[in-house]
Amino acid sequence: MDAVTTGSFARRSAAALLLPLAVLASTIPASSHHDANGFHNNYPHSQRHDFWRWKWEQIRDGLPHAPPGGWRIPHMRTDIERLKNPAGAQVTWIGHSSFLLQLGGMNILTDPQFSERASPVSFAGPKRAVPLPLGIDELPRIDVVVISHNHYDHLDLPTVKQLAAAPAGSPLFLVPLGLRAWFTDNGIERVEEYDWWQSREVNGARFTLVPVQHWSKRTLWDANQTLWGGWALEAGGLRILHTGDLGLSRDTQDIGERAGPFDLALIPIGAYEPRWFMQTMHVNVPDALQVREDVRAARAIGMHWGTFEDLTDEPLDEPPKVLAQLRAQRGLPDEAFDVMKIGETRAIAARASVTRP
């Protein structure tokens, strides 16, 4: 490995040690997925979280690496006027797991991440592969922000602080159990935390935190001390699911049975290699297709790919290529499970039926 690659690895490894301590709220009640040691998955998988083995294999194999000229990720400048004057329900992919959902007269952000890096520091960590398609100051007034978990590519401190300080007023932040203390410690007061299957109604829209197979950690000391999950949303006659990060488990069938069917599901398709390390926490593309079927979604959009470099080992532009191949093999139409350009806005249609392979 050359000096540049080794230096990049050293910076990424050092950055993991520069994390502030998160505080777990002391009032969280015990439950089947929470005890004195923290939170647990509903359907535990054997986990191999050998981080240093993974990093050593990256050094050995020279991974990850970009092709000459960098990654060619489909992206565009967001049509700001369309955000200001939506003709109907629509979704805009800001990148990674960040979406702007506009439906039922509300503007909703999922896992907003507007920083240059997904990292606790500005000088190291996974960097954006393409420019942001819009700035926070170009967003319409945001009513609700939903957070799936506390990893840095899903919960970004500069972003949420800027959103909370918006001239039109702070949005309501809906977060999993244990995360409210982190927000209030950072001066953000309009925040509510929820357990799995708890719901909140806001202006006629219903938000439900649903269980998924994952984990949480922001420091060296707080593994699984806050909850994680996806968000099921009902508004404007539509049902939308944002899964957050997840590994494949029985949870997705539970979501489909209890909260489905969905008009649209936002499902990760990237950050899946090496499988020996990632499979319990991140679905790959075949898994994602199974998730779509399990949750009974008429349509799905792939997320969690193409945005931040060096998150995992697969080529940054690989997931949509694999998705297209598998979709064709299974006889699924493009709209059953598609990808968007970063910055693109699309209309959200009501489900006609749930297409199955």
N, C-alpha and C positions, 0 to 999 in steps of 0.2 A: 504494500500500500504506500502511495506517495505521501509526502509531508503535508500536502494540502488536505488530503482525505483524513489523515491521522489527526491533524489539527482540528478539522471539523468534528470528528468523533469526540475529541477531548473537550471541545466547547459544549457539545450536546450533553456529554456526561456530567461536566461541571455544572451546567445549568440545572440539571435535575437535583443538585444539592443546594440550590439557592432558593428554596421554597419557603414561604411563610407558613407558620403553623395555623391551621384552621381550628376553630373551636366548635365542638359538638354541643348542641343545645341539651341542657340537663333535664328537660321536661319530656323527652320522647318516651312514650309508653313502650313497655316490652310487648313483643308479638312473636309470631312464629318465624318471622324473618328478621327479628332484632332482639339482641340480648346484651349483656354487659360488655361483650367483646366487639359489638358493632352490628352491622347489617349483613344479611346472608341472602343468597338466591333461593328461589322457591324449589328449584330442581338442580341441586349442586352437581357440577361436573368436576371431574378430576382436573386440576389446573397445574400447569407447568410454567410458573412465572419466573423462569430463570433468566432474568434480564441480562446478566453479564455473559451468559452463554450466547444469547442472541447477539449482543454487541461484538463478541469475539468472532462469531461466524460472519458478521458484516465486514469486519476487518479482513478476515481470511479470504472472503469472496469478493471484496471490493464493492460492496453494496451499501446503500442504493446508489445508482449513478444515472445521470441524465444523458440523453443522446447528444451528439454534436449539435449545437444551436439551441439546446434546451428543449423543454417539453412543448408540444403543440396542443394546448388544451383549448377547446372551443369556448370562446368568451366574447362578450360584447358590452358596450356601454348601455346601462339600463335606461329605458325610456321614462324619464322622470315625469313627464306630463301624463303618461298613462297611469303612473302611481297616484298622481294627484286627482285624476278623474277616471276612476275605474268604471268600465261599462258594465261590469258584473263581477262575479266571484273570480278571483285570479290569484296566481302564485308566482312569486319572483324568487329565483335562486340567486342568493347573494354569494354563495360558495360554501363548500364543506357541508355542515349541517344547518346553516343559516338560511332561513326562508322568510320572506314577507308574505303572509297570507292576508288577503283582503276579501272578506265575505261577511254577510250579515251586518253591513255598515261598520265593521270593525277592522282595525289594522293590528295584526298580531305578528310578533317576531318569534322565531324559534332559535334557540342556541346562538344568539348574535355574537359574531366574532369579526370585528372590523380592524384588528391590529395587523401589522406586517408579519408578525410571527405568532405561532401558537406556543407560547413560552412564558415563564414568569419574568424573563428579562428581555430587553429589546435588542441585545447584541448577539444572541445565540438562540438555537432552537429551530424547529421547522419553519421555513420561510415560504411566503406566497409564491406560487409559480406564475400567476398572472395578476395584473392589477385589480384592485377592488373595482366593481362595476359602478359603485356610487358611494357617496360619503354619508355618514350618519346625519349630517345637516340637510341632506337631500331627501331624507325619508319623510313620508307624511307623519302626522302625529300618531305615535304608537299608543294603543290602548292597553295591550297586554303583552308581556314577554314571558315565554315558558322556557325553563331550563331543564335539561334532561339529567345532567350530572355535573360533577365539578372538575373534570379534566380540562386542561388548558385550551384544547381545541374546541371546547363547547361552552366554557365559562371564562370570559375574558374581562379582567378587572377594568382596564381603561374604557372598554366598550360600554359596560353596564353603568359605569359612573357617568359617562357622557349622556347616555340615554336617560338616566335619573335626573340629570341637570338640564333637560330639554326646556326651552323657553315656555312651551305650552304645558309643562308639568310632567312629573315622572309617570311612566306607565306603571301598571300593577305587575310586579314580578311574582310568578307562580313557580315554586321550587320544591324539590323533594325534601323529605324530613331531614333536619339537621343543618340545612344550608341557610336558614334565615339568619342565624348568628353571624355567619360570614358576611352577609350583606349589611347587616346593621353595624358590624364592626368597621365596615368601609363606608359608613355614612349614608347608606341607602335604607330608608325606612318603610317604603311602600312595598312590602314583600310578605307573602304568605307561604307557608310550607305545608305539604300534604303527604299522606301515606298512600301506598298503592290502593287503588280503587276508590279513593276519596275524590270528590268532585267540587267544583266551584262554578257558580253561575255569574256571569258578568254581562250585563246588558242583553240578556236573552241568549247568550252563548254559554255552552257548558264545556268545561275543561275537566278531564279525568286523568289522573296519573295512573298509568298501567304498568304492571311488572314486566321487566325484561331481564335476560341473563347478562349481567355485566358486573361492574365493581366501581369503586370510587377511590380517589387518592389525589391530594394536592401537595403533600409534604412527605417527608420521610417517616412521619409519625402518625399519620391519620388514615391509614388504609381502611376503607369500608366503614368509616365513622359517619358518613352521610349517605343517604339513600340515592338511588338512581332509578330511572324509568323512562317510559315513553309517555306521550300525551295524546289522548283521544279528544278530538274537538268536534262539537256539534254546533253549527251556526248557519243561518241563512238556508236551512233545509238541506245542508250538506254534512257529511261525516268525513273528517280528515284524521289520519293517524300519522304522527311523527314518532318513529320508534326510538329515537336516540340511538346510542350504540347498543349492540346486542350480539350475543352468540345464539346459535339455534338451540331452542329448548321448547318444552311443552308450554311455556308462557305464551307463545304466539297463537297456539290453538285456543288457549284460554281467552285471549283478547278477542279472537274472532267469534267465539261462542258468547261472550258477555257483552261486547261492545260493537261487533260488526253487524252487517257488512259495511264497508267503507267505500265512499266514492273515490277517494284518493289516499294512497299510503306513500309516505316518504321513507324510504328504506335504504340503509347503507349498502354500497356495493364495493367499497374500497377499503384499504388498510387491512389486508387479510394474510399477508405472508411474513414470516414462515408459518405454516399451518400448525406445526407442533407447539408454537407459542401463542398464536392468535386465535385458534379455533374456538376456545371457550368464551372469548370476549368480542370477537368481530366476525360476522358472517362473511363468507365469500359469495361470489355471484350465484352458484347453484343454491346455496343456503338462502340467499335473498329471494330467489324465485319461490322457494318453499315458504318463506315468510309471507310473501304476497298471497299465496294460496291459503295458508293457515289463518290469516287475519280476515280473509274474504274481502279482498280489495278488488274492485272492478278495474282500477288503474293504479299503477305505481310509478314513481319517479326515483331514480337512483341518486343517492347523495353520498357524502363522505368520501369523495374521490376528487382528484384533479386540482386540488386547491393548495395544500401544503406539501412541500417537498420533504423527503427524508422521514416521513412518519413510519413507513414500513418498507418491505423489500420489493414488492411487485412494482413494475413500471407504472408511473403515475397515470398514463393514458390507457392502461390495459383493461380495467374493468368494463368500460362500455363495449369494447371489442368482444370480450367474452360474453357479455350480455346479449349482443346481437347474434352471436353464433348459437347460444343455447335457446334463445327465443325462436330462432328459425327451426332448430331441431325439434322443438316442442310444438310447433305450429301456432305460436302466439302472434297476434298482430302487434305492430310496433307500439301502439297506444296502450297495450296491456301492461308493459313495463318499459319505460323509455328513460332517456336522460335529457337534460336541458343544457344549454350553454350557460356558463356563469354570467349572470346579469340579465338573462332572458325572463320575460313575463309570459305566462300562458293562462288562458281561461280554464276554470275548473268546471267540468261538466258533471251533472248528476249521473249516477250509475244507471245504465240500462240493464245490465246483468253482470254477474261475476264470471269472467272468462276463465276457464280452467284448461290446462293442457289435456 
